[in-house]
């Protein structure tokens, strides 16, 4: 799992699905939840101020939610584990499963 390098995938609905599937299976994912949240934030930022295609507009709320949940989780994690500076926390996989269901609804 790569916790430091950014995910280098095009911003598309198919790649969103792939990235969220990685989040749902963190033990076999090539990227950390930190990298996934960062990719979602970059994706959201690319389309937040323009008229995006409808398939992107549909997932915009999920992109924002993932990044927000990550920020909240990390803040709480750091409060509870102040000495774990170099570790990368993980969101519960159920979160990603929920987002997958919402993306496919």
C-alpha positions as CSV (number, residue, x, y, z in Angstrom):
1,X,0.0,0.0,0.0
2,X,1.4,3.4,-1.0
3,X,0.6,6.0,1.6
4,X,2.7,8.8,0.2
5,X,2.1,8.9,-3.6
6,X,-1.0,10.4,-5.2
7,X,-3.3,8.2,-7.2
8,X,-2.6,8.8,-10.9
9,X,-5.9,8.0,-12.5
10,X,-8.1,10.1,-14.8
11,X,-11.1,11.7,-13.1
12,X,-14.0,9.5,-14.4
13,X,-16.9,7.7,-12.9
14,X,-15.3,4.3,-13.7
15,X,-12.1,5.3,-11.9
16,X,-14.2,6.6,-9.0
17,X,-15.7,3.2,-8.7
18,X,-12.3,1.5,-8.8
19,X,-10.8,3.9,-6.1
20,X,-13.8,3.3,-3.8
21,X,-13.5,-0.4,-4.3
22,X,-9.9,-0.1,-3.1
23,X,-11.1,1.8,0.0
24,X,-13.5,-1.1,0.7
25,X,-10.6,-3.6,0.7
26,X,-7.8,-1.7,2.4
27,X,-5.6,-4.8,3.0
28,X,-5.4,-5.5,-0.8
29,X,-5.5,-1.8,-1.9
30,X,-2.5,-0.4,-3.7
31,X,-3.3,3.0,-2.0
32,X,-4.1,4.2,1.5
33,X,-7.3,5.8,2.5
34,X,-5.3,9.1,2.7
35,X,-4.4,8.8,-1.0
36,X,-8.0,7.9,-1.8
37,X,-9.4,10.9,0.0
38,X,-6.9,13.2,-1.6
39,X,-7.8,11.8,-5.1
40,X,-11.5,12.4,-4.3
41,X,-10.7,16.0,-3.2
42,X,-8.7,16.7,-6.4
43,X,-11.5,15.2,-8.5
44,X,-14.2,17.4,-6.7
45,X,-12.0,20.5,-7.1
46,X,-11.7,19.9,-10.8
47,X,-15.4,20.0,-11.4
48,X,-16.8,22.1,-8.5
49,X,-16.9,25.4,-10.4
50,X,-18.0,24.2,-13.8
51,X,-20.9,22.5,-15.4
52,X,-19.7,18.9,-15.3
53,X,-21.2,16.1,-17.3
54,X,-24.2,14.5,-15.6
55,X,-22.3,11.3,-14.7
56,X,-19.8,13.4,-12.8
57,X,-22.5,15.7,-11.2
58,X,-24.1,12.6,-9.8
59,X,-21.0,11.6,-7.8
60,X,-20.0,15.1,-6.7
61,X,-21.7,14.8,-3.3
62,X,-20.0,11.5,-2.7
63,X,-16.6,13.0,-3.6
64,X,-17.2,15.8,-1.1
65,X,-18.5,13.4,1.6
66,X,-15.4,11.1,1.3
67,X,-13.0,14.0,1.7
68,X,-15.0,15.4,4.6
69,X,-15.3,12.1,6.4
70,X,-11.6,11.6,6.0
71,X,-10.8,15.0,7.5
72,X,-13.1,14.3,10.5
73,X,-11.8,10.8,11.0
74,X,-8.1,11.9,10.9
75,X,-8.7,14.7,13.4
76,X,-10.4,12.3,15.8
77,X,-7.7,9.7,15.2
78,X,-4.9,12.1,16.0
79,X,-6.6,13.2,19.2
80,X,-6.9,9.5,20.3
81,X,-3.4,8.5,19.0
82,X,-1.1,11.5,19.3
83,X,2.1,9.4,19.1
84,X,1.2,7.7,15.8
85,X,2.6,10.5,13.6
86,X,3.8,8.2,10.8
87,X,0.9,5.8,10.6
88,X,-2.0,6.2,8.1
89,X,-5.4,5.7,9.7
90,X,-8.1,3.8,7.8
91,X,-11.8,4.7,7.6
92,X,-14.1,1.7,8.3
93,X,-14.5,-0.3,5.1
94,X,-18.3,-0.1,5.6
95,X,-18.1,3.6,4.7
96,X,-16.7,2.7,1.3
97,X,-19.3,0.0,0.8
98,X,-22.0,2.5,1.5
99,X,-20.5,4.9,-1.0
100,X,-20.3,2.2,-3.6
101,X,-24.0,1.4,-3.1
102,X,-24.9,5.1,-3.4
103,X,-22.7,5.5,-6.6
104,X,-24.5,2.6,-8.2
105,X,-28.0,3.6,-7.2
